[in-house]
Amino acid sequence: MPSGRYLWHRNVLYIGLAAILVAFGIVIMLLPYDTVYVQERAYLQFFLVSIIICVWVFVIGSVYNALIWMHGRGLTGSPEGRLLRTTGKAFRFVFSKRFWKVLSVFLSEAFYLSKLKDRSYTRWLMHILILGGFALMFLLDIIVTISMDLLQYEPMIEESGWAKMWIRDFAFDFAGLMMLLGLCIAAIRRFVQRPKIIRTELPDAVSIIFLLVVVLGGFLLEGIGIAGSIPDHEINHEYSFVGYVFSLPFPASSGDFYDQAWLLHGIASALLIAYIPFSKLFHMIATPIVIEAERLLPAEVSS
Amino acid sequence: MKKLDISKLDVLSLVRYDACTRCGECTATCPTGGEAQDVEAVTPRGKILRLKGYYRAQYGLRARLLGPRDISKEELHDFASRAYECTVCGQCKTVCPAHLDTIKMWENMREFLVANELGPLSAHADIVKSIVNYDNPWMQPKAQRSRWAKRIEKEVKVKDSLKERAEVLFFVGCTAAYDPNIRAMATDTARVLSSAKVDFGTLGNEEGCCGSTLLRTGLLDPARKTAERNIEMFEKASPSTILASCAGCFKTIRQDYPKIGKVSADVVHITDFVCDLVDSGKLKLDRRVEGAVTFHDPCHLGRHNNLYEEPRKILQSIPGLKVVEMERTREESRCCGAGGGVKTAFPDLASKIAAMRIDDAEKTGADILATSCPFCYQSLKAAIEAKRSRLRMVDLMELVRLSCAGQ
């Protein structure tokens, strides 16, 4: 039976984590979502429950992965205690006078991938399009959620508002297009060109297909919305330049299935988040940590 | 069921396993897994995915929920054997877009294998026994260690640093001290130092194996003992500089010893030291040495220690020599195939890789292949002979000695 400090660390980690996850769930359920245009509120509720569960799975999976790291040599105490200490130290390290150095290493090497650019321009382009699109969409999601549901910012809500046109329509389509182009390059490389260095196993194929389903699903959803003149998709289609192209093959009656398409896209996106810690996509968390550690920690610590 | 002990893997190494993007950039240029054999299991990606699969099967979330999976002994031994086919050359570190320090990963992986009784391989046993019993990997008596110096005792004064303090302590290394074909590396180095009037000495017969072979095969405990003994000697001799002519000894003393004990002196490789002597005018390279030379970067000197320019500067300072570069040079240099215990356990594989390096050198049109590591020298020389190449294998100090003779 665990006892003493070991038990204390376990309690702090697991109870603290549970509290954060429950708080996240409550916040998600309490947001008003006045501006979500699904007619069936049950669909919205179902999506919210799905996203909460999937984010929980993501967090628990990521923490579990980090706990496996903590079994390694170089630290003392229980894995939970090590994780708490390491997290605390990492925060103090990042938010110190070294912040700008940490940020510049992150931007130039983890995000911009300067080393990959020097070695293979095509692979760099592929990766920067996927990662850049993903990051931009994540950022836009936060901006839109805060400005619409919390601040009720009119230009973001009104159909002809500048923020609605430029951020919700144009920027989202731009980010999605980036990801789509990057994923197309990845798919062509992996499934058509098949250079010798590529090894395609189930996790590799699933990651690309999963991302493609989410991105294409988003554009199809927008296309259905535009074709069916669903509220929020009625005017200024030139800003939704990719969604508009996807709307062309759809009849106006496709709008009848908008809610179902919305739910499917939402659940696919939520599942993608849950899948990250159990897939090769987890490198999006582990690789920046390694890059920062290799570049910034003293040699004796990193070895 | 035997559960793998992952407590010997470094925390950061475990993060590195998750940071691998499976891109395969490392597989194309890996000398053992990619170029020489084309076996995925030997490539960096192959090793990473395999080991990660094993420990995840025993420590992952699924293992926690459904119980850990047993991994058969045969599978684990096969994995270990494949892992030891790596020369730890570090080419994968150079190309990895995720910036993984694969050199640290492979060295740490071998410590993990030893801790789990999967390593080193039986082929390494004799070498390990020899280091433990004779303090050198060549099963030679300790009393013969300083015999190389007898050849030049009339022309060069080599101090016994344990009896008489010398500014510079020349750490000869086992291969140059014992292998009759390499011994000239030690005598040439001593002659060059003497020409530049460097106050130097050696530990004589008290010099022990640096422990590089033990460390590279994952045997941390005996390596620690060897290192502690040498560090004690270093501190007793109290030089201001420790000079290594072997790239493997240099890496070990410079990078690994400080983790074990305090080394007060600066640790310098002979190429760096001689480059400074030439730059400062203390060593004049005025005799012509005719020929076209290409330099093979030893992995322990180049990718492991970032010493690329110094040997080239020295070669360019020698009148008459034309320096030509191989297509794969500096960070991208192909390995000689001898490192990481590969020559001992997989001699055919090592020869195959060395032959590829000789092809690289031949393509330059050079008639001299120079290097600055006794292992690379041995390996490449054997490949030159096997291929009946017209290349002449030399140690860099031989060229320096020829150019400064008579000073």
Boltz contact constraints between the chains, C-beta under 6 A:
constraints:
  - contact:
      token1: [A, 64]
      token2: [B, 61]
      max_distance: 6.0
  - contact:
      token1: [A, 68]
      token2: [B, 59]
      max_distance: 6.0
  - contact:
      token1: [A, 69]
      token2: [B, 11]
      max_distance: 6.0
  - contact:
      token1: [A, 69]
      token2: [B, 14]
      max_distance: 6.0
  - contact:
      token1: [A, 69]
      token2: [B, 15]
      max_distance: 6.0
  - contact:
      token1: [A, 71]
      token2: [B, 6]
      max_distance: 6.0
  - contact:
      token1: [A, 72]
      token2: [B, 9]
      max_distance: 6.0
  - contact:
      token1: [A, 72]
      token2: [B, 10]
      max_distance: 6.0
  - contact:
      token1: [A, 72]
      token2: [B, 11]
      max_distance: 6.0
  - contact:
      token1: [A, 72]
      token2: [B, 14]
      max_distance: 6.0
  - contact:
      token1: [A, 73]
      token2: [B, 7]
      max_distance: 6.0
  - contact:
      token1: [A, 73]
      token2: [B, 8]
      max_distance: 6.0
  - contact:
      token1: [A, 73]
      token2: [B, 10]
      max_distance: 6.0
  - contact:
      token1: [A, 74]
      token2: [B, 10]
      max_distance: 6.0
  - contact:
      token1: [A, 74]
      token2: [B, 11]
      max_distance: 6.0
  - contact:
      token1: [A, 75]
      token2: [B, 11]
      max_distance: 6.0
  - contact:
      token1: [A, 115]
      token2: [B, 97]
      max_distance: 6.0
  - contact:
      token1: [A, 116]
      token2: [B, 97]
      max_distance: 6.0
  - contact:
      token1: [A, 197]
      token2: [B, 24]
      max_distance: 6.0
  - contact:
      token1: [A, 197]
      token2: [B, 27]
      max_distance: 6.0
  - contact:
      token1: [A, 197]
      token2: [B, 28]
      max_distance: 6.0
  - contact:
      token1: [A, 198]
      token2: [B, 24]
      max_distance: 6.0
  - contact:
      token1: [A, 199]
      token2: [B, 24]
      max_distance: 6.0
  - contact:
      token1: [A, 280]
      token2: [B, 22]
      max_distance: 6.0
  - contact:
      token1: [A, 282]
      token2: [B, 18]
      max_distance: 6.0
  - contact:
      token1: [A, 283]
      token2: [B, 19]
      max_distance: 6.0
  - contact:
      token1: [A, 283]
      token2: [B, 21]
      max_distance: 6.0
  - contact:
      token1: [A, 286]
      token2: [B, 15]
      max_distance: 6.0
  - contact:
      token1: [A, 286]
      token2: [B, 18]
      max_distance: 6.0
  - contact:
      token1: [A, 286]
      token2: [B, 19]
      max_distance: 6.0
  - contact:
      token1: [A, 287]
      token2: [B, 19]
      max_distance: 6.0
  - contact:
      token1: [A, 287]
      token2: [B, 98]
      max_distance: 6.0
  - contact:
      token1: [A, 289]
      token2: [B, 15]
      max_distance: 6.0
  - contact:
      token1: [A, 290]
      token2: [B, 15]
      max_distance: 6.0
  - contact:
      token1: [A, 290]
      token2: [B, 16]
      max_distance: 6.0
  - contact:
      token1: [A, 290]
      token2: [B, 19]
      max_distance: 6.0
  - contact:
      token1: [A, 291]
      token2: [B, 99]
      max_distance: 6.0
  - contact:
      token1: [A, 293]
      token2: [B, 12]
      max_distance: 6.0
  - contact:
      token1: [A, 294]
      token2: [B, 99]
      max_distance: 6.0
  - contact:
      token1: [A, 294]
      token2: [B, 101]
      max_distance: 6.0
  - contact:
      token1: [A, 302]
      token2: [B, 12]
      max_distance: 6.0
  - contact:
      token1: [A, 303]
      token2: [B, 104]
      max_distance: 6.0
